[in-house]
């Protein structure tokens, strides 16, 4: 086996180009045919040509990795002998070789390498190619390599997040359990969840420093350099979700994805009980931290008898924030709403509690739902939504104990005197109607007829399907199996799937 010294290797890269070198080595059959005696020499060593050149490539990769890591090699201290220009050339060369298993150690060494410049050392083509190949699950990289990729190349993090988002939107999954599995099984997002839960133990100060230099717009998230690295990544992902929410006009499907992503993240964080991790509230830097702490308490972590009390607590805080005269911009209002969207399970619980609660609680829960479906700063508009929602709610409660109902009765209860009902009010009314069908004495008897003749005849099938899947998920998480509502929601979902 020939010996390649560190100096010779970097000289070869500089003079002949790394591309030519590896292409020369990988063309083993041509090389063996053109070099007299080479085949005989390889055979005398006990190797086949394929094995010989494979080992030679591995040696070259090992030499490069050792150079990049600045370790001891062959008894010589070679730290600092690699120039940033050489590193850039090597990264560019690696683009067509990314899927080769023998090159993986070199990819990871490049991704975790930090030069002396404030600019990025690695070529953008290399970073984009690694990310693309990783998303297609054609290569497996270490967590530290992936984290370094996201820290030093924001477009990779954005593309990875959008890749998952688009998959969840287009997959037409039949249950939130499947959505949860896609998020948790996602190579990219699961790595985010694991890495962010590790805190400062996985922190790379040079990565964070490079990140701040390359993306100064996110520097405010690095107020404490040794304690903000991973929360910053989460907040960037969250910012991408926020943009998707704005671009789609706050559709229920997008809101559900944000809720499920948040739930998966919180679960992963809570599973990691090791020291030196960031508190959950660090990932939600809202100015009203008492609200953050209240929302982080998941409904499943409380007894059902305490849901109503906790909802009142959340609503009172949100109401105080929204009605605060110092809140003068829509941006301030939006941030409070977006925080609540992350924990939208409480909105579903509020609808259920509306149908079971005493009359004095209904105003509180209706206000919360009006805010959830329309975070508008116009007090007059918010009042109008509340008036319409109250009218529908009161009519539904008059029918709640009736054992015999018709679809016409339910349509009349949900009707309005004008045809100018706002889209947000329509969302709220449909939410009330679906819950009425599931939990009222007579509603369950006409539920399938209502779905068949009213919902399927409208353009709201996806929205209703989403409401039912969230309800089914909540029932499953609570371990409910034999109750009437559980059976009904599964039957309605089956009907909607069959129709689709």
Steps between C-alpha positions, in 0.01 A plus 500: 500500500644836400550760774352845440639768724300798609717745308490295182124474521435870532759566227309266272178683578655837433692414181296231325160555659325260728253410228770368271666311785194304612377444146843357426481268799141396439579407139681193625455282195634766262787584731595135538490450125717800423765450768739213419541268794237669716262201484782260587608718792146515639458125466830444682362700793203265515240755382264515209508827305159601640610437860828678452352820362217491754754492783701771330193726484429429868857597584465826314172576677658415834793730427267786410285446807809502720618822337164665560478391861855614571592175674835320532578291193805292443661666801483850351298791629321619191255739663448826313654382172169496313409822323140611459546499123596133510195420711276679251651301211452171681137582587429585138661179385285293737172606336482212247633251758259572786317168482820291515517338847881528512474878465259547793777561761635777278155657467461510878849639550427778251165585657654532846807690377529873579765711334643835592275709277177673588361380165388145433791272412302219338349543157125564486466224237640253751272611784191492280591159356559346844167632626311381194654153518433479873134594454463225241644257758787400269763564766519475878694767687577555868291739707792740544554516123133576433488762774808667354341495154191685628701748702728596216248481215158641580352408157556133588301537821224685316484243222495211745215657694301572186568146379331360810223758487414422138505129573253542784272720289502274194497163671127513579564294811201326651581573864708726720683190620635472145591869498680448829691203355607698193635779720680265737632279221621797299879480500532875501236602753577218739861611503384852585297367789786288635764768461294779650429288804869453567575858591854621550649150498460495121588864460766602253607859573677540168186386316288755680757774434506417131119487495476852646747638246321342206146573617505818713119529477485220760767641730239609755440131572860462617480743792679244719754339265529176694131459565312597188632287217232235486202724589607718207465204263153425635395861459621509140293190425212666681545811285465284188175356637381852579557607138311194376213590731491857367524394136211255534279740693507292817338187360407232759725243328809716548405581858467127576848431359649771721321352802623148428857616440493689829360199682770270359768748601367544853477122542860456382616774735321345797646157424853635531543530875874559478661811644602819319198520273308820439161545670204468267403864544834599338361381166197729525643847581164667549506801727225349718675192633213410735287439191774285345522286813122458511481396135787254538284305743338249265134398551609137535717598797196623693192330630198570278332659801766774495474585130233765545695677775824496300321630189363792700852575621638499144210709369532760776869549419440524125212739552713724721776504237266571209304769681814666632500855360876484451449229234468731204634297209362198322844340527472490881155348475615249241787375719256417782269324256784306337614385843149373573484322161795282607281361777170490312390185683364743760264645236359153435459446873323839525233393247441177688478686832254747348250221449554360849565809710270717704368815343741739672798335324363532147599866452859418592529205263321676213744791532795259482360331189427834334862601563630164373311528171546873453785686675376843395578820684165653402285489813182559301573208269587274791171595667308415183661155486415440865137604446459259207678217682288558810179485295597166342619362833176592678289332232716188512468481878122513468526187283770332706272284715254416219505131415333549162650743252510552125770637275268793431492584871878513512525709183250747643701527822814579303335741258543876492261777398754629251728329249799711602641282776877537523717193413641494855146487642415214262801304632386556858138399423611180323714413802194543724284290267740206483538496878121516537462195275752306708389590851126572493225244557332546165796623300668163466183356342510744207878537478553277197205654317632848576845409372357343183249769407658817633876463536568293189284738297717793604870582465569441868578128493871542575431735788247266659729205442771691687268572792405134523859375479603736782209372709587136425863568593396654831274205577778253421751689715254493789450127454126530426367206300144403583324833531232591249688809376812294433312253283318778316812701415666190357190420292486855362869494414455169322214644297703805399798283401277272294340797325840651427 
